[in-house]
Amino acid sequence: VELLEHVRTNASQPWVYPAVCFAAHTGARRSEIFRVRMHDIDFDGETVLIHEKKRKRGKRTTRRVAMSPFLIDTLKAWLED
């Protein structure tokens, strides 16, 4: 909680805080976070589809991860801006 608050108050770009929250609440890698698109996020189902590269060499795979209410609120607030 303290780390997220520090990032929120000191982030140099508006996307940094949501990205760090995303990593903290999903366990996604940086490269996976930056590959997420709007159509991968299901706010109603409270899940996100993460596109992986490291699970199988040479083959792209995906995994569906549950989003916490905190992460949903954070992403919605960021998208409204």
GIURSUL-V909537 format. One line per field, one symbol per residue. psi: psi as a letter, one per 30 degrees, with the letter a starting at -180 (. if undefined). A space follows every 50 residues. Layout:
# GIURSUL-V909537
psi->???
This chain:
# GIURSUL-V909537
psi->eeeeeeeefgkfkffeeeeeeeeeffgkleeeeffkleffkjeefhlkjk jlffekkfkkllkkkkkleeeeeeeeeefe.
